[in-house]
Amino acid sequence: KLCGYLNKLGIKGPIKTWKSRWFFYDENKCHLLYYRTAQDINPLGSIDLSSASFDYKVENGEGVFEIRTPSRAFTLKAISKQAMMYWLQQLQMRRWEYCNAQSRFPPKSNGIPVLLTCFCVLGCFYTDVVDNEDFLPPVKTPTEAVGLKAASLPAPQTSTALQNISLKHPWTEIQNTVYNICGSKQLWGNNGNVFSFSEFQEHPEKPNEEQEAEEGTPEDGRTESRLNWVRKAKWMNSGFPGLPEELSRERNPMDKVSVLQQQILTLTEEVKSQKELVKLLHKALEAAQQEKRVSSMYLTAAEDKDRLELVRHKVRQIADLTSRLEVLEQEKKELEQILTLRDSHIQELKEHVQLLMEKNHAKQEVIMALTDQMARELSDPLQEASTITAATLYKQQEEIEHLKDDIDAYKTQNQFLNSEIHQVARLWTNVAENEKALLMKCACLQARNCQMESKYLTVLRKLQEAVPGLPSSHAELVRNLIQEALQWNGKEGAEEALSFELTSALCPSSEYDEYGFMTVPEYEVEDWKLLAKIQALEIKSNNLRSQEVVEKPLRDRWNSVGELSPSAELKSLIRSGIPVEHRQRVWRWIVSQRCSHLPDHYQRLLRQSKSTEHPACRQIELDLPRTLTNNKHFSSPTSQLIPKLRRVLLAFSWHNPAIGYCQGLNRLAAVALLVLEDEESAFWCLVHIVENLMPADYYSDTLITSQVDQRVFKDFLSEKLPRLMAHFEQYRIDVSLITFNWFLVAFVDSLVSDILLRVWDAFLYEGTKVIFRYALAIFKYNEEEILRIHDSVEIYQYLRFFTRMITDGRKLMNIAFNDLNPFPMKLLRNRRTMHREELEAELCELEQIKAAYVKERAEQGP
């Protein structure tokens, strides 16, 4: 057993005193318990070694060392340097054994057991490797100061009897004293009963940083037997030995008198301490009597009103205890935050070791210089005799001896600190690995919770569709459940901020995303509100599940990309999606590669728009309030990006007079502004889309190329998804009514923001072929759902919002770039040319019919 007497530094205001305490290590909890004497049954407090670090400084004195926990630091003093080093080594070893046992046998859980097993194997392997590194040789056990044998020796004496008593723990002192009295009476053969203080035991509140924390009594049977044995040994070896024997050893009567006087003083001090205990017992008795009177009053109360008042008094006491419990819970949260300071603490230890090494090196250089100087002086005896006296030489030798002693002390200190830093680093590594495992487990549980909520809302939606056929009471219940589900975000915002604080690094959740898009769009129709909530939960679940497996490796690949240059690898990375922190840089690079920037061109266009009003100015002003209404940066007329969007559109209308302005350009420019932030960069991005990516006449008055793309898309839909196209033809569904806007604005306001920006990443780099790929992928993603609908009206209603129900961006990307291959650009160009010729011929024929009709009407007259 690791136990023994140590002096503990107590601080009360400006007063600092050393108090002797019996320390005992509890291997079950990795706590260092301390008592006033070895005979005490209840500890005065404990030190949690599982998260503590050890240190000792030479300047503090011989035998003084520190134990630092996250909440406070304990300063202890051993009787010798050897005893101090033994305590430090044993505490280090016990701490490592406890922490290693905790990491080897974690609590069972249903989440990701394979990952936790891997961490345990790594921890075991790491332990086997580093255990062979001995920084400090083992210290021999000082049996006279440590171990159960030391319990039978007298406790270190203090100047006064009350100096060693802990006034901060009166009930513990009372219990220990009464227990010792009972034990002593049993040793004398007295079997009389002594009253117990178990009913008066209180648990004081957590002390401040000077107060000793009270802990429970160890319940180990071996510890109890050890304490009983120690008490017997202590009682036989301490206190007052037989007076006749002691007096017989004294030959001088004066010596006998002095011994008796000393015993009288000791007994006087003991009487004083017993009086103090009697006072404390009186207070405890008064408290018990007061409790008894209250209970009697309740039982003897004549009226219910009196009993009700007593119950109210108890309720107030319960409320007070509840408030204290809340305070303790808040303190617990603060203690959890202290864990995050471990990194900084380790860094401070490293800096401290580096400073000590530098000091040690400087002292070694001084010693070498003094040694060289002495060697030179001793080499010439005549010069030494003439310049150095014997006294000076003796003084220098003493200084050298002192410096050597300092070197030995600092070497020992350096070895111990290296051992401490090494062990703390190992513990920190285990904690970091466990924390990572817990974060991943928390993310999986959160994703599972989102899936459960989504399924619950889906069931509510099915019930909502069946409301007309339900009884009135059931219909009202369904409506109440739907209202409650739609208000979850508002009620649980504070709880989610607290519950998922650890997983915020994995997948932050908010009302808006990084670019200001609403995570749950607001719809007027109740059915659509429920769909929006389901969609938001599905997206959150997918993001949580793919964070560690997909998103983190992808982010690592992007972080390793240096200077951008066109390549197949870059194309693959852009198709997978650009992380938020890299998107702006990559978009700027793409636009600069495909579009030549003219210096001061944008500023000149702005000056022109201010001096002359463009014909499209009125239409631009009408479209500004209708731009990205689900984005907080454009939802209000006073938003900061509205003026920037107005200037970008006016500048483009002067830059390209052939187009001027077309409805849809406002949404393209708005997305560019959200990502690039700078309005001039957004202007050139809009120029790149309209003039480089899109074919000519795509945004002209006739929109002829846009109509051509719709015919091309129908051809591809028939080839890639023949069952779906046949289904549309059977119910006479014209998909161009849905897809025309997709192509015109590149899916803006059709897809959720996360998927939309991934589509734009590939669209800016590869061109309009990406729009065809994703349009086909959207239909394939929902193909089975559409085939189950057998009514043309219901099909149109489903096609109005089905793009908003796409939540798995990775699945959609795999369909677009893998399942739809091959998709050659040459085939797209040929189809465009063919359908353009057909469309121009049809338009020419319509013009001829129109001219003939006008001519016929003119000949007939009015």
C-alpha positions in Angstrom: 0.0 0.0 0.0 1.2 3.5 -0.8 0.7 5.5 2.4 2.6 7.7 4.8 2.8 11.0 6.6 3.4 14.2 4.5 3.2 17.9 5.4 0.5 19.7 3.5 0.7 23.5 2.9 -2.4 25.2 4.1 -3.2 28.8 3.0 -5.7 30.9 4.9 -5.5 34.5 3.6 -1.9 35.8 4.2 -1.2 32.9 6.6 0.7 29.8 5.4 1.2 26.8 7.7 2.4 23.3 7.3 0.0 20.7 8.6 0.9 17.0 9.0 -1.5 14.7 7.2 -1.6 10.9 6.7 -1.9 10.2 2.9 -3.3 7.0 1.5 -3.6 6.0 -2.2 -7.0 4.6 -3.4 -6.3 2.5 -6.4 -10.0 2.0 -7.3 -10.6 5.7 -7.9 -7.0 6.9 -8.5 -7.5 9.3 -5.6 -4.9 10.3 -3.0 -6.9 10.5 0.3 -5.5 12.5 3.3 -6.4 12.2 7.0 -5.3 14.1 10.1 -3.8 10.9 11.6 -3.5 7.3 10.5 -6.2 6.3 13.0 -8.9 8.4 11.4 -11.7 6.6 9.6 -13.0 9.5 7.4 -10.7 11.5 5.0 -10.4 15.2 5.2 -10.2 15.4 1.4 -8.8 13.8 -1.7 -6.7 14.6 -4.8 -7.8 13.3 -8.2 -4.6 11.9 -9.8 -6.2 10.8 -13.1 -5.9 14.3 -14.5 -3.1 15.7 -12.3 0.5 16.5 -13.1 3.5 16.5 -10.8 6.4 19.0 -10.4 9.1 19.9 -7.9 11.4 22.9 -7.9 14.8 23.0 -6.3 14.3 26.5 -5.0 11.3 25.5 -2.9 13.4 23.5 -0.5 14.3 19.9 0.2 11.4 17.4 0.0 8.8 20.0 -1.4 6.8 19.0 -4.5 3.5 19.9 -6.1 0.5 18.0 -7.4 -1.5 20.2 -9.9 -5.1 19.3 -10.8 -7.3 21.3 -13.2 -9.0 23.0 -10.2 -6.1 23.7 -7.8 -2.5 22.9 -6.9 -1.4 21.0 -3.7 2.0 21.7 -2.1 3.4 18.8 -0.1 6.6 18.2 1.8 8.3 14.9 2.5 10.8 14.2 5.4 13.7 13.8 2.9 14.6 14.0 -0.7 14.6 10.2 -1.1 11.0 10.0 0.3 9.9 12.8 -2.1 11.3 11.1 -5.1 9.7 7.8 -4.0 6.3 9.4 -3.7 6.6 11.1 -7.1 7.7 7.9 -8.9 4.9 5.8 -7.2 2.3 8.4 -8.0 3.4 8.6 -11.6 3.2 4.8 -11.9 -0.2 4.5 -10.2 -1.6 7.3 -12.4 -0.4 5.6 -15.6 -1.7 2.2 -14.5 -5.2 3.7 -13.8 -5.4 5.7 -17.1 -4.1 2.8 -19.2 -6.7 0.5 -17.6 -9.5 3.0 -18.4 -8.4 3.2 -22.1 -8.0 -0.6 -22.4 -11.5 -1.3 -21.1 -13.8 1.5 -22.2 -17.6 1.3 -21.4 -19.7 -0.8 -23.8 -21.7 1.1 -26.4 -23.6 0.4 -29.5 -21.8 2.9 -31.6 -18.7 2.2 -33.8 -17.1 -0.5 -31.6 -14.6 -1.3 -34.3 -13.1 2.2 -34.2 -12.8 2.2 -30.4 -11.1 -1.2 -30.6 -8.6 0.2 -33.0 -7.8 3.0 -30.6 -7.3 0.6 -27.8 -4.9 -1.5 -29.9 -2.9 1.6 -30.8 -2.8 2.7 -27.2 -1.5 -0.7 -26.1 1.1 -0.7 -28.9 2.2 2.8 -27.9 2.5 1.8 -24.3 4.7 -1.2 -25.1 7.0 1.0 -27.1 7.5 3.8 -24.6 7.7 1.8 -21.4 11.3 0.9 -22.2 12.3 4.6 -22.0 13.6 5.2 -18.4 14.1 8.8 -17.6 14.7 8.3 -13.8 16.1 5.2 -12.1 13.8 3.6 -9.5 14.1 5.0 -5.9 14.5 2.6 -3.0 11.5 2.4 -0.7 12.1 4.5 2.5 10.4 2.1 5.0 10.8 4.5 7.9 8.5 7.1 6.2 6.3 5.2 3.8 4.0 2.1 4.2 1.9 0.6 6.8 4.9 0.3 9.1 5.0 4.1 9.3 1.4 4.1 10.7 2.6 2.5 13.9 5.1 5.4 14.5 4.0 8.6 16.3 2.6 11.3 14.1 4.7 14.4 13.6 4.2 16.8 16.5 3.0 20.4 16.1 3.5 23.4 18.4 -0.1 23.3 19.6 -2.7 20.6 19.8 -5.3 22.5 17.7 -2.9 23.6 15.0 -3.2 20.3 13.2 -7.0 20.1 13.4 -8.9 21.0 10.3 -11.5 23.6 11.2 -13.0 23.5 7.7 -14.2 19.9 8.3 -15.7 19.9 11.8 -18.0 16.9 11.3 -15.2 14.8 9.9 -13.1 15.7 12.9 -15.9 14.8 15.3 -16.5 11.4 13.6 -12.8 10.6 13.6 -12.4 11.6 17.3 -15.5 9.6 18.4 -14.3 6.6 16.4 -10.9 6.8 18.0 -12.5 7.0 21.5 -14.6 3.9 20.7 -11.6 2.1 19.5 -9.6 3.0 22.6 -12.4 1.8 24.9 -12.5 -1.5 23.1 -8.8 -1.9 23.6 -9.3 -1.3 27.3 -12.0 -4.0 27.4 -15.0 -1.6 27.6 -17.8 -2.9 25.5 -20.2 0.0 26.2 -22.0 1.6 23.3 -20.9 4.9 22.0 -23.4 7.0 20.1 -23.0 7.3 16.3 -22.8 10.5 14.4 -24.0 9.0 11.1 -27.2 11.0 11.2 -25.4 14.2 11.6 -23.0 13.7 8.8 -23.2 16.5 6.3 -21.7 17.0 2.9 -20.4 20.6 2.8 -20.4 22.5 -0.4 -17.3 22.4 -2.6 -14.7 24.7 -1.1 -12.9 27.5 -2.7 -9.3 27.1 -3.9 -7.9 27.2 -0.3 -10.5 24.7 1.2 -9.9 21.0 1.1 -12.4 18.9 -0.9 -14.2 16.3 1.2 -14.5 12.8 -0.2 -16.3 9.6 0.9 -14.9 6.9 3.1 -13.2 4.1 1.3 -15.3 1.0 1.5 -12.6 -1.6 0.7 -12.5 -4.3 3.3 -8.7 -4.5 3.1 -8.4 -0.8 3.8 -10.7 -1.2 6.8 -8.7 -4.0 8.3 -5.5 -2.1 7.7 -7.0 0.9 9.6 -8.0 -1.2 12.6 -4.5 -2.7 12.7 -2.9 0.7 12.5 -5.2 2.0 15.3 -4.1 -0.8 17.6 -0.5 -0.2 16.9 -0.8 3.5 17.3 -2.7 3.2 20.6 0.0 0.9 22.0 2.9 3.1 20.8 1.5 6.6 21.2 -0.2 8.6 23.9 1.2 8.2 27.4 3.5 5.3 28.2 3.4 3.7 31.5 4.3 6.4 34.1 6.2 4.1 36.5 8.4 2.8 33.7 9.2 6.3 32.4 9.8 7.7 35.9 12.0 4.8 36.8 14.3 5.6 34.0 14.8 9.1 35.3 17.4 9.2 38.1 17.2 12.9 38.9 14.0 14.1 40.7 14.1 17.3 38.8 13.9 15.4 35.5 10.9 13.5 36.9 9.2 16.8 37.8 9.9 18.2 34.3 8.4 15.1 32.7 5.3 15.3 34.8 4.9 19.0 34.0 5.2 18.2 30.3 2.5 15.6 30.6 0.3 18.1 32.5 0.7 20.6 29.6 -0.2 17.9 27.1 -3.3 16.9 29.1 -4.3 20.5 29.3 -4.2 20.9 25.6 -6.1 17.7 25.1 -8.8 19.0 27.5 -9.1 22.2 25.4 -9.5 20.2 22.2 -12.1 18.0 23.9 -14.0 21.1 24.9 -14.0 22.3 21.4 -15.5 18.9 20.4 -18.2 19.2 23.0 -19.2 22.6 21.6 -19.5 21.1 18.2 -21.5 18.2 19.6 -23.9 20.6 21.3 -24.5 22.4 17.9 -25.2 19.0 16.2 -27.6 18.1 19.0 -29.4 21.4 18.7 -29.8 20.8 14.9 -31.2 17.3 15.5 -33.6 18.6 18.2 -34.8 21.3 15.9 -35.5 18.7 13.2 -37.4 16.6 15.7 -39.5 19.6 16.9 -40.5 20.3 13.3 -41.5 16.7 12.7 -43.5 16.7 16.0 -45.2 20.0 15.0 -46.3 18.4 11.7 -47.6 15.3 13.5 -49.4 17.1 16.2 -50.8 19.9 14.0 -54.6 20.3 14.7 -55.6 21.8 11.4 -54.6 21.1 7.8 -53.7 24.7 7.4 -50.8 24.3 9.8 -49.6 21.1 8.2 -49.8 22.9 4.8 -47.6 25.7 6.1 -45.0 23.1 7.2 -45.2 21.4 3.9 -44.7 24.7 2.1 -41.6 25.3 4.3 -40.3 22.0 3.2 -41.1 22.8 -0.5 -39.1 26.1 -0.1 -36.2 24.1 1.2 -36.4 21.7 -1.7 -36.5 24.6 -4.1 -33.3 26.0 -2.4 -31.6 22.6 -2.8 -32.7 22.5 -6.5 -31.1 25.9 -7.1 -27.9 24.6 -5.4 -28.0 21.6 -7.7 -28.2 23.8 -10.7 -25.2 25.8 -9.5 -23.3 22.5 -9.1 -24.2 21.5 -12.6 -22.9 24.8 -14.0 -19.7 24.2 -12.1 -19.5 20.7 -13.7 -19.8 22.3 -17.2 -17.0 24.7 -16.3 -14.8 21.8 -15.2 -15.4 20.1 -18.5 -14.2 23.3 -20.3 -11.0 23.1 -18.3 -10.1 19.9 -20.2 -9.5 22.1 -23.3 -6.7 23.8 -21.5 -4.6 20.6 -21.5 -2.8 21.6 -24.7 -1.7 24.9 -23.3 -0.6 23.3 -20.1 1.6 20.8 -21.9 3.1 23.6 -23.9 3.9 25.5 -20.7 5.6 22.4 -19.3 7.7 22.1 -22.5 8.8 25.8 -22.3 9.6 25.3 -18.6 11.8 22.3 -19.4 13.6 24.2 -22.2 14.3 27.0 -19.8 15.7 24.6 -17.2 17.9 23.0 -19.8 19.3 26.4 -20.8 20.0 27.3 -17.2 21.7 23.9 -16.7 23.8 24.5 -19.8 24.8 28.0 -18.6 25.8 26.7 -15.2 27.9 23.9 -16.8 29.7 26.5 -18.8 30.4 28.5 -15.6 31.7 25.4 -13.9 34.0 24.5 -16.9 35.3 28.1 -16.9 36.1 27.9 -13.2 37.6 24.5 -13.6 39.9 25.7 -16.4 40.8 28.8 -14.3 41.7 26.6 -11.3 43.7 24.2 -13.5 45.8 27.2 -14.8 46.3 28.5 -11.3 47.3 25.1 -9.9 49.8 24.5 -12.8 52.0 27.3 -11.4 52.6 26.9 -7.7 54.7 30.0 -7.3 52.1 32.2 -9.0 49.4 30.5 -6.9 51.3 31.2 -3.7 51.9 34.8 -4.7 48.3 35.6 -5.9 45.9 33.4 -4.1 45.8 32.9 -0.3 44.7 29.7 1.3 41.4 31.3 2.5 40.5 32.3 -1.1 41.3 28.9 -2.4 39.1 27.3 0.3 36.2 29.6 -0.5 36.5 28.8 -4.2 36.4 25.1 -3.4 33.3 25.5 -1.3 31.6 27.4 -4.2 32.6 24.6 -6.6 31.1 22.0 -4.2 27.9 24.0 -3.9 27.7 24.3 -7.7 28.2 20.6 -8.1 25.4 20.0 -5.6 23.2 22.3 -7.6 24.1 20.5 -10.8 23.1 17.1 -9.3 19.8 18.6 -8.1 19.0 20.1 -11.4 19.9 16.9 -13.2 17.5 15.0 -11.0 14.9 17.7 -11.5 15.4 17.6 -15.3 15.1 13.8 -15.3 11.8 13.9 -13.4 10.4 16.7 -15.5 11.2 14.7 -18.7 9.5 11.7 -17.3 6.5 13.8 -16.3 6.2 15.5 -19.7 6.6 12.2 -21.5 3.8 10.6 -19.4 1.5 13.6 -19.7 2.0 13.6 -23.5 1.0 9.9 -23.6 -2.1 10.6 -21.5 -3.0 13.5 -23.7 -2.7 11.4 -26.8 -5.1 8.8 -25.3 -7.5 11.6 -24.3 -7.4 13.1 -27.8 -8.1 9.7 -29.4 -11.0 9.0 -27.1 -12.3 12.5 -27.7 -12.2 11.9 -31.5 -14.0 8.6 -31.1 -16.7 10.3 -29.0 -17.1 13.0 -31.5 -17.6 10.5 -34.3 -20.1 8.5 -32.1 -22.0 11.7 -31.3 -22.2 12.6 -35.0 -23.5 9.1 -35.8 -26.1 9.4 -33.0 -27.1 12.9 -34.2 -27.5 11.6 -37.8 -29.6 8.7 -36.5 -31.8 11.2 -34.6 -32.3 13.3 -37.7 -33.4 10.2 -39.6 -35.9 9.3 -36.9 -37.3 12.9 -36.9 -37.5 12.8 -40.7 -39.4 9.5 -40.6 -41.7 10.9 -38.0 -42.5 13.9 -40.1 -43.0 11.7 -43.2 -45.6 9.8 -41.3 -47.3 13.0 -40.2 -47.3 14.1 -43.9 -49.0 10.9 -44.9 -51.6 11.5 -42.1 -52.0 15.0 -43.3 -52.9 13.8 -46.8 -55.5 11.5 -45.2 -57.0 14.2 -42.9 -60.2 14.6 -45.0 -61.1 11.0 -44.4 -60.4 11.0 -40.7 -62.9 11.7 -37.9 -62.8 15.3 -36.6 -61.1 14.4 -33.3 -58.3 12.5 -35.1 -57.9 15.3 -37.7 -57.5 17.8 -35.0 -54.9 15.7 -33.3 -52.9 15.4 -36.6 -53.0 19.1 -37.1 -51.7 19.7 -33.5 -48.9 17.2 -34.0 -47.9 18.9 -37.3 -47.9 22.4 -35.6 -45.8 21.0 -32.8 -43.3 19.4 -35.3 -43.0 22.7 -37.3 -42.1 24.5 -34.0 -39.3 22.2 -33.0 -36.5 24.5 -34.1 -37.7 27.4 -32.0 -38.1 25.3 -28.9 -34.9 23.3 -29.1 -32.5 25.9 -30.3 -30.9 26.5 -26.9 -30.8 22.7 -26.1 -29.1 21.9 -29.4 -26.5 24.7 -28.8 -25.6 22.9 -25.5 -26.0 19.3 -26.5 -24.1 19.4 -29.8 -21.3 21.8 -28.7 -18.7 19.0 -29.2 -20.0 18.1 -32.7 -20.2 21.7 -33.9 -16.8 21.2 -35.5 -18.2 18.2 -37.4 -21.4 19.7 -38.8 -22.5 23.1 -37.6 -26.3 23.6 -37.7 -28.0 27.0 -38.0 -31.0 28.7 -39.5 -28.8 29.8 -42.4 -25.9 28.2 -44.1 -22.5 29.7 -44.9 -23.9 31.8 -47.8 -27.0 33.0 -46.1 -29.5 30.4 -47.6 -32.2 29.3 -45.2 -31.7 25.7 -44.1 -35.5 25.3 -43.8 -37.3 27.4 -46.4 -40.5 29.2 -45.4 -43.6 28.2 -47.4 -47.1 29.4 -47.1 -48.7 26.0 -47.7 -48.7 23.8 -44.6 -47.9 20.7 -46.8 -44.8 22.4 -48.2 -43.7 23.6 -44.7 -43.6 19.9 -43.6 -41.7 18.9 -46.7 -39.1 21.7 -46.1 -38.6 20.4 -42.5 -38.2 16.8 -43.7 -35.7 17.9 -46.4 -33.6 19.9 -43.8 -33.4 16.9 -41.5 -32.4 14.6 -44.4 -29.7 17.0 -45.5 -28.3 17.3 -42.0 -28.3 13.5 -41.5 -26.4 13.0 -44.8 -23.9 15.7 -43.9 -23.2 14.2 -40.5 -22.7 10.7 -42.0 -20.4 11.8 -44.8 -18.4 14.3 -42.7 -15.6 11.9 -41.6 -15.8 9.4 -44.5 -16.0 11.8 -47.5 -15.8 15.5 -46.6 -12.7 15.4 -44.4 -10.6 13.4 -46.9 -11.8 15.7 -49.7 -10.9 18.8 -47.7 -7.4 17.3 -47.0 -6.9 16.8 -50.8 -7.9 20.4 -51.4 -5.6 21.6 -48.7 -2.7 19.9 -50.5 -3.4 21.6 -53.8 -1.0 24.4 -54.3 -1.0 26.5 -57.5 -4.0 25.8 -59.7 -3.5 24.5 -63.2 -5.8 22.6 -65.6 -5.5 18.8 -65.1 -7.6 15.7 -64.9 -7.1 15.6 -61.1 -8.3 19.1 -60.7 -11.4 18.3 -62.8 -12.2 15.3 -60.6 -11.7 17.4 -57.5 -14.1 20.2 -58.8 -16.7 17.6 -59.7 -16.6 16.3 -56.1 -17.3 19.7 -54.8 -15.1 22.6 -53.7 -15.0 23.2 -49.9 -16.3 26.6 -48.7 -12.8 27.9 -47.7 -11.4 27.2 -51.2 -14.5 28.0 -53.4 -13.9 31.7 -53.8 -10.2 31.2 -54.8 -11.1 28.5 -57.4 -13.9 30.5 -58.9 -11.7 33.5 -59.4 -9.1 31.4 -61.0 -11.6 29.8 -63.4 -13.1 33.2 -64.4 -9.6 34.7 -64.9 -8.6 31.7 -67.1 -11.6 31.9 -69.4 -12.4 35.7 -69.4 -9.8 38.5 -70.0 -10.3 41.3 -67.6 -10.0 44.8 -69.0 -8.5 47.3 -66.6 -11.0 50.0 -65.3 -13.6 48.6 -67.6 -16.1 47.9 -64.8 -15.7 51.4 -63.3 -16.2 53.0 -66.7 -19.5 51.1 -67.2 -20.7 52.2 -63.7 -20.0 55.8 -64.6 -21.9 55.4 -67.8 -24.9 53.9 -66.0 -25.0 56.8 -63.6 -24.9 59.4 -66.4 -27.3 57.7 -68.8 -30.3 55.6 -67.8 -30.4 52.2 -69.6 -33.8 51.0 -71.1 -33.6 47.9 -69.0 -33.2 49.9 -65.7 -37.0 49.6 -65.0 -37.1 45.8 -65.4 -34.0 45.4 -63.3 -35.6 47.4 -60.4 -38.7 45.1 -60.7 -36.6 41.9 -60.5 -34.3 43.0 -57.6 -36.9 42.3 -54.8 -37.7 38.9 -56.4 -34.1 37.7 -56.3 -33.2 34.8 -54.0 -36.0 35.4 -51.5 -34.8 32.5 -49.4 -31.4 34.2 -48.8 -31.0 36.6 -45.9 -28.6 38.8 -48.0 -31.4 39.5 -50.6 -34.6 39.0 -48.6 -34.9 42.7 -47.6 -34.8 45.8 -49.8 -32.3 47.3 -47.3 -29.9 44.3 -47.6 -26.3 45.2 -48.4 -26.0 43.1 -51.5 -29.0 44.6 -53.2 -27.1 47.8 -54.3 -24.2 45.7 -55.5 -26.5 43.5 -57.5 -28.1 46.5 -59.1 -24.7 47.9 -60.2 -23.5 44.6 -61.6 -26.7 44.2 -63.7 -26.6 47.8 -65.0 -22.9 47.4 -65.9 -23.6 44.2 -67.8 -26.5 45.8 -69.7 -24.1 48.5 -71.0 -21.3 45.9 -71.6 -23.5 43.7 -73.8 -26.1 45.9 -75.6 -27.2 43.0 -77.7 -28.7 41.3 -74.7 -29.0 44.2 -72.3 -30.9 42.5 -69.6 -32.9 39.2 -69.5 -34.9 37.8 -66.6 -32.7 35.2 -65.0 -29.5 37.2 -65.1 -30.3 38.6 -61.7 -30.1 35.2 -60.1 -26.9 34.3 -61.9 -25.3 37.5 -60.7 -26.6 37.0 -57.1 -25.0 33.6 -56.7 -21.7 35.0 -58.1 -21.9 37.9 -55.5 -22.5 35.5 -52.6 -19.4 33.4 -53.4 -17.0 36.0 -54.8 -18.2 38.9 -52.5 -16.5 41.5 -54.7 -19.0 43.0 -57.2 -16.4 43.5 -60.0 -15.4 39.8 -59.7 -19.2 38.9 -59.8 -19.6 41.1 -63.0 -16.8 39.2 -64.8 -18.2 35.9 -63.6 -21.6 36.9 -65.2 -19.8 37.8 -68.4 -18.0 34.4 -68.4 -21.3 32.5 -68.0 -23.3 34.5 -70.7 -20.5 35.0 -73.3 -18.3 31.9 -72.8 -20.3 29.0 -71.3 -23.7 29.5 -72.8 -24.3 29.4 -76.6 -25.1 32.5 -78.5 -28.6 33.9 -78.4 -29.3 32.0 -75.1 -30.6 35.2 -73.5 -31.8 37.0 -76.6 -35.3 38.3 -77.1 -36.3 35.1 -78.9 -34.5 32.7 -76.5 -34.0 30.5 -79.6 -31.0 28.6 -78.3 -32.7 27.9 -75.0 -35.6 26.3 -76.9 -33.0 24.3 -78.9 -31.5 22.9 -75.6 -35.0 21.8 -74.5 -35.4 19.7 -77.6 -31.8 18.3 -77.2 -32.6 17.4 -73.6 -35.8 15.5 -74.6 -33.6 13.4 -77.0 -31.2 12.6 -74.2 -34.0 11.8 -71.8 -35.5 9.3 -74.3 -32.1 7.7 -74.7 -30.9 7.6 -71.1 -34.3 7.1 -69.3 -36.7 5.5 -71.9 -39.2 4.2 -69.3 -39.6 7.6 -67.8 -40.0 9.4 -71.1 -42.6 6.8 -72.2 -44.5 7.6 -69.0 -44.4 11.3 -69.8 -45.7 10.7 -73.3 -48.4 8.5 -72.0 -49.8 11.2 -69.8 -48.8 14.0 -72.2 -46.4 15.7 -69.9 -44.2 18.5 -71.4 -41.0 18.4 -69.3 -39.8 21.7 -70.9 -42.3 23.5 -68.8 -40.3 22.4 -65.8 -36.7 22.2 -67.2 -36.7 25.5 -69.2 -35.9 27.5 -66.1 -33.3 25.0 -65.0 -31.2 25.7 -68.0 -31.8 29.4 -68.1 -30.5 30.1 -64.5 -28.4 26.9 -63.9 -30.7 25.4 -61.3 -30.9 28.5 -59.1 -34.0 28.4 -56.9 -34.5 24.8 -57.9 -31.9 22.8 -55.8 -30.9 23.3 -52.2 -27.9 25.6 -51.7 -25.3 22.9 -50.9 -26.1 20.8 -54.0 -26.6 24.0 -56.2 -23.1 25.3 -55.4 -21.5 21.9 -56.3 -23.3 22.0 -59.6 -22.0 25.5 -60.2 -18.4 24.4 -59.4 -18.5 21.9 -62.3 -20.6 24.2 -64.5 -18.1 27.1 -64.3 -15.2 24.7 -65.2 -16.8 22.5 -67.8 -19.7 24.4 -69.3 -23.3 23.6 -70.2 -22.7 19.9 -70.6 -22.9 19.8 -66.8 -26.4 21.2 -66.8 -27.5 18.4 -69.1 -25.8 15.8 -66.9 -27.5 17.1 -63.7 -30.9 17.6 -65.3 -30.9 13.9 -66.4 -29.5 12.8 -63.0 -32.4 14.7 -61.2 -35.0 12.7 -63.2 -33.1 9.4 -62.6 -32.9 10.2 -58.9 -36.7 10.4 -58.6 -37.6 8.1 -61.5 -39.3 5.4 -59.4 -41.4 8.0 -57.5 -42.6 9.6 -60.8 -43.4 6.2 -62.3 -45.7 5.4 -59.4 -47.9 8.5 -60.2 -50.6 7.8 -62.8 -52.3 11.2 -63.1 -51.1 14.1 -65.2 -52.2 16.7 -62.7 -50.4 14.9 -59.9 -47.3 14.5 -62.0 -47.1 18.3 -62.7 -47.7 19.0 -59.0 -44.9 16.6 -58.1 -42.5 18.1 -60.7 -43.0 21.5 -59.2 -41.1 20.8 -56.0 -39.4 17.4 -56.4 -36.0 19.0 -56.9 -36.2 20.4 -53.4 -36.6 16.9 -52.0 -33.1 15.8 -53.3 -31.0 15.6 -50.1 -28.1 13.3 -51.0 -25.7 15.4 -53.1 -23.1 12.6 -53.4 -25.6 10.2 -54.8 -26.8 12.8 -57.4 -23.2 13.5 -58.3 -22.4 9.8 -58.9 -25.5 9.5 -61.1 -24.5 12.6 -63.1 -20.9 11.7 -63.8 -20.8 7.9 -63.6 -24.2 6.3 -64.4 -24.9 8.6 -67.4 -21.6 8.0 -69.2 -20.7 8.2 -72.0 -21.8 11.8 -72.6 -19.5 13.2 -75.4 -19.5 17.0 -76.1 -19.4 16.3 -79.8 -22.8 14.6 -79.7 -24.2 17.6 -77.8 -22.9 20.0 -80.5 -24.3 17.9 -83.3 -27.7 17.7 -81.7 -27.8 21.4 -81.1 -27.0 22.1 -84.8 -29.7 19.7 -86.0 -32.4 21.0 -83.8 -31.5 24.6 -84.4 -31.9 24.1 -88.1 -35.3 22.5 -87.5 -36.4 25.2 -85.2 -35.3 28.0 -87.6 -37.2 26.3 -90.4 -40.3 26.1 -88.2 -40.0 29.7 -87.3 -39.6 30.7 -91.0 -42.7 28.7 -91.9 -44.6 30.4 -89.1 -43.5 33.8 -90.5 -44.7 32.8 -93.9 -48.1 31.7 -92.6 -48.3 34.9 -90.6 -47.5 37.1 -93.7 -50.0 35.2 -95.8 -52.7 35.7 -93.2 -52.0 39.4 -92.9 -52.0 39.7 -96.7 -55.4 37.8 -96.9 -56.9 40.1 -94.2 -55.7 43.2 -96.0 -57.3 42.0 -99.3 -60.6 41.3 -97.7 -60.7 44.8 -96.3 -62.2 46.0 -93.1 
